[in-house]
Amino acid sequence: MTDLVSTVVAVSGVRLENLDPVPEPADVNAGTLGLLVLLLLVAAVVVLVVLMNRQLKRVNRKNAEGAYDDLPGARRTPHDRAGDPGDTGGEGRD
């Protein structure tokens, strides 16, 4: 790796003294920008989870009301068919 760096430096004409020195590990930290980005990502995930739960509750409520019964290939569970006069008690598609 050192040979590659030496070759690149020699070809490019850059002097090693002009390159930025590597900072010490104690001098480097994530800072407030990293914390802000992390907090924004956490807030976005929380918002998405809340909105998804709201939508799933809405879909379940509409399904219980029978809003999706007319869709082709819609499956009804035995629980949904409990009051159905044509129910034979078997499972599967209508």
C-alpha positions in Angstrom: 0.0 0.0 0.0 2.9 2.3 0.8 4.3 1.7 -2.7 1.1 2.7 -4.3 0.9 5.9 -2.3 4.5 6.7 -3.1 3.9 6.1 -6.8 0.7 8.3 -6.9 2.5 11.0 -5.0 5.5 10.8 -7.4 3.4 10.8 -10.5 1.1 13.6 -9.4 3.8 15.9 -8.1 2.2 16.4 -4.8 4.5 16.8 -1.9 3.8 14.8 1.3 4.4 17.9 3.4 1.5 19.7 1.7 -1.0 16.9 2.5 -3.3 17.2 5.5 -2.1 15.3 8.6 -4.2 12.5 9.9 -6.0 13.7 13.1 -5.7 11.9 16.3 -8.6 9.7 17.4 -9.2 12.0 20.4 -9.7 14.9 18.0 -12.4 13.3 16.0 -16.1 13.2 17.1 -19.5 12.8 15.4 -20.6 16.2 16.5 -24.0 17.9 16.6 -24.6 17.3 12.9 -24.4 13.5 13.4 -26.7 13.7 16.4 -29.2 15.8 14.5 -29.2 13.4 11.5 -29.7 10.4 13.9 -32.6 12.1 15.7 -34.3 13.0 12.4 -34.0 9.4 11.2 -35.5 8.1 14.4 -38.3 10.6 14.2 -39.0 9.6 10.6 -39.2 5.9 11.5 -41.6 6.7 14.4 -43.9 8.7 12.1 -43.9 6.0 9.5 -44.8 3.3 12.1 -47.6 5.4 13.5 -49.0 6.1 10.0 -48.8 2.5 9.0 -50.6 1.4 12.1 -53.3 3.9 11.5 -53.8 2.7 7.9 -53.9 -0.9 8.9 -56.6 -0.2 11.5 -58.6 1.6 8.8 -58.2 -1.3 6.4 -59.3 -3.8 9.1 -62.3 -1.7 10.1 -63.4 -1.4 6.4 -62.9 -5.1 5.9 -65.1 -5.9 8.9 -67.7 -3.6 7.4 -67.6 -5.6 4.2 -66.1 -3.0 2.0 -63.8 -5.5 0.2 -66.4 -8.3 -0.3 -67.0 -7.5 -3.9 -63.3 -7.7 -4.9 -62.6 -10.7 -7.2 -60.6 -13.4 -5.3 -61.3 -11.8 -1.9 -61.0 -14.4 0.9 -63.2 -14.4 3.9 -62.3 -16.1 7.1 -64.6 -18.4 9.0 -65.0 -15.6 11.6 -66.3 -13.3 8.8 -68.8 -15.9 7.6 -70.3 -16.6 11.0 -73.6 -14.9 10.3 -73.7 -15.9 6.6 -76.9 -18.0 5.9 -75.2 -19.8 3.1 -72.2 -20.8 5.2 -71.5 -24.6 5.2 -68.7 -24.4 7.7 -66.0 -25.3 5.3 -62.9 -23.2 4.7 -61.7 -21.9 1.4 -62.8 -19.4 -1.2 -66.4 -18.5 -1.8 
